[in-house]
Amino acid sequence: MGTRDDEYDYLFKVVLIGDSGVGKSNLLSRFTRNEFNLESKSTIGVEFATRSIQVDGKTIKAQIWDTAGQERYRAITSAYYRGAVGALLVYDIAKHLTYENVERWLKELRDLADSNIVVMLVGNKSDLCHLRAVPTDEARAFAEKNGLSFIETSALDSTNVEAAFQTILTEIYRIVSQKQMSDRRENDMSPSNNVVPIHVPPTTENKPKVQCCQNI
């Protein structure tokens, strides 16, 4: 028998990218299972989890892929950009190097993913504000310059985790539904679908009537 999880209107693949140790796996588990593991090990290869949300009365099923951040797995993970419509580009606000590497991850994303992919820059571990190494304003300015949305999160205390995924999935849904409406309008305007029959009445000439006077 089918479960409720099988019923959805849209299925969107979203990838988590960024350096190893920035908290991608805990963002995934916090959003999909509301779990956090302090002993979380580095992801080997790739794993994914799903969760459905409601947007405008539609059920959106998110299939979220957690790609390993270590260099030795990057050849494996490149295949997982395929089909992704969204990406969370994650760095650790307490480790400036993970923020510096954002540019390299963004370049890889632009090279390997669909050009229309929706990207959100995520400064994770906002609970470590006493160790902050990346100013919020600096990261926000980088995001604006590169056309990304931006948010700071904490998988540990759940801050903005829900908001991050809700925001990117809603943005993807709006883009997809607008494109569907646009395609529908174009189809409706095509000659085959827009034929209006025109009835032309026969022309009548105003000739004088000739009366027949034949005798039978």
C-alpha positions in Angstrom: 0.0 0.0 0.0 1.2 3.5 -0.8 2.1 5.7 2.2 1.4 9.4 2.6 5.0 10.1 1.7 4.3 8.8 -1.8 1.8 11.6 -2.5 3.3 14.8 -3.7 2.8 17.4 -6.4 6.5 18.2 -7.0 9.8 16.5 -6.3 12.8 18.7 -6.0 16.4 17.6 -5.7 18.6 19.8 -3.5 22.3 19.3 -2.8 24.3 20.4 0.2 27.8 21.5 -0.7 30.7 23.0 1.2 33.9 22.0 3.1 34.0 18.9 5.3 33.0 19.6 8.9 30.8 22.7 8.3 27.7 20.8 9.5 26.0 19.7 6.2 25.0 16.3 7.6 23.5 17.8 10.7 21.5 20.4 8.7 20.1 17.5 6.7 19.2 15.4 9.8 17.8 18.4 11.7 15.5 19.3 8.8 14.4 15.7 7.8 14.4 14.0 11.2 14.8 16.8 13.8 18.0 15.1 15.0 21.4 16.4 15.8 24.5 14.2 16.5 27.5 15.8 18.2 29.5 12.7 17.3 28.7 13.1 13.6 31.4 11.5 11.4 32.4 12.9 8.0 30.1 11.7 5.2 31.7 9.1 3.0 30.5 9.6 -0.6 26.9 10.6 -0.6 23.7 10.2 1.4 20.3 11.7 1.0 17.0 12.0 2.9 13.5 13.3 2.1 10.9 15.5 3.6 7.7 17.0 2.3 6.4 20.5 3.0 3.4 22.5 1.9 3.6 25.6 -0.4 0.5 27.3 -1.7 -1.6 24.2 -1.0 0.9 22.0 -3.0 2.9 19.2 -1.5 6.6 19.7 -2.3 8.8 16.6 -1.6 12.4 17.6 -1.1 15.1 15.0 -1.9 18.2 16.5 -0.1 21.6 15.1 -1.0 24.5 15.5 1.3 27.7 15.5 -0.7 31.0 14.7 1.0 33.2 17.8 1.4 36.6 15.9 1.4 38.7 16.4 -1.7 39.1 12.7 -2.3 35.4 12.2 -2.8 34.8 15.2 -5.1 35.1 13.1 -8.3 32.3 10.9 -7.0 30.0 13.8 -5.9 30.2 15.7 -9.2 27.6 13.3 -10.7 25.2 14.2 -8.0 24.8 17.8 -9.2 22.8 16.3 -12.1 19.1 17.0 -11.8 19.6 19.3 -8.8 17.3 22.4 -8.8 18.6 23.9 -5.6 21.8 24.0 -3.6 22.7 25.1 -0.1 26.3 26.3 -0.1 27.4 25.9 3.5 30.3 27.3 5.5 31.2 27.5 9.2 31.0 31.0 10.7 33.8 30.1 13.1 36.2 28.9 10.4 37.2 31.6 7.9 38.9 29.1 5.5 35.5 27.3 4.9 34.1 30.7 3.9 37.1 31.5 1.6 36.4 28.1 -0.1 32.8 29.1 -0.9 34.0 30.8 -4.1 35.6 27.6 -5.3 32.5 25.6 -4.5 30.3 28.2 -6.3 32.5 27.9 -9.4 32.2 24.1 -9.3 28.5 24.4 -8.9 28.2 26.8 -11.9 30.4 24.5 -14.0 28.6 21.2 -13.2 25.0 22.1 -12.2 22.1 23.4 -14.3 22.5 27.1 -15.0 19.1 27.9 -13.5 19.8 26.2 -10.1 18.7 28.2 -7.1 21.6 28.7 -4.7 21.5 29.8 -1.0 24.6 30.7 1.0 24.4 29.3 4.5 26.6 30.4 7.4 26.2 27.4 9.8 27.0 27.1 13.5 25.6 30.5 14.4 25.5 29.2 18.0 29.3 29.7 18.0 28.9 33.5 17.9 31.7 34.0 20.5 34.1 32.3 18.0 32.8 34.1 14.9 35.4 34.5 12.2 33.1 35.5 9.3 31.1 38.8 9.7 27.5 38.5 8.7 27.6 41.6 6.6 30.6 40.4 4.6 28.9 37.1 3.8 25.6 38.9 2.9 27.5 41.2 0.5 29.1 38.3 -1.2 25.8 36.6 -1.6 24.2 39.7 -3.1 27.1 40.2 -5.5 26.7 36.6 -6.7 22.9 36.5 -6.9 22.5 34.1 -4.0 20.1 34.2 -1.1 21.7 34.2 2.4 20.9 32.9 5.9 22.8 32.0 9.0 21.7 28.7 10.8 22.5 26.5 13.7 21.8 22.8 13.3 22.7 22.4 17.0 19.8 24.7 18.3 17.7 24.5 15.2 18.0 28.3 14.5 16.8 29.1 10.9 17.2 25.4 9.7 13.5 25.2 8.8 13.5 28.7 7.4 16.5 27.9 5.1 14.9 24.9 3.5 11.4 26.4 3.4 12.9 29.5 1.6 14.8 27.7 -1.0 12.0 25.2 -1.7 9.5 27.9 -2.0 11.7 29.9 -4.4 12.2 26.8 -6.6 8.4 26.1 -6.5 7.6 29.7 -7.6 10.1 29.5 -10.5 8.9 26.1 -11.7 5.2 27.1 -11.4 5.8 30.4 -13.2 7.6 28.5 -16.0 4.7 26.1 -16.3 2.2 29.0 -16.5 4.4 30.7 -19.1 4.7 27.4 -21.2 1.0 26.9 -21.0 0.3 30.5 -22.2 2.7 29.9 -25.2 1.0 26.7 -26.1 -2.4 28.4 -25.9 -1.2 31.1 -28.3 0.1 28.6 -30.8 -1.9 28.5 -34.1 -3.1 25.0 -33.6 -4.8 25.8 -30.3 -6.0 29.3 -31.2 -8.1 28.7 -34.3 -11.3 30.7 -34.2 -13.7 29.6 -36.9 -15.0 32.5 -39.0 -18.4 32.2 -40.7 -18.8 34.3 -43.7 -22.4 34.6 -44.9 -22.9 34.1 -48.6 -23.0 37.4 -50.5 -26.4 38.3 -52.0 -26.7 40.5 -55.0 -29.5 43.0 -55.3 -30.8 41.8 -58.7 -34.4 42.6 -59.6 -36.6 39.6 -59.1 -38.0 38.2 -62.4 -41.5 36.8 -62.1 -42.2 33.7 -64.0 -45.4 34.1 -66.1 -45.4 30.7 -67.8 -48.8 29.1 -68.3 -48.8 25.4 -67.6 
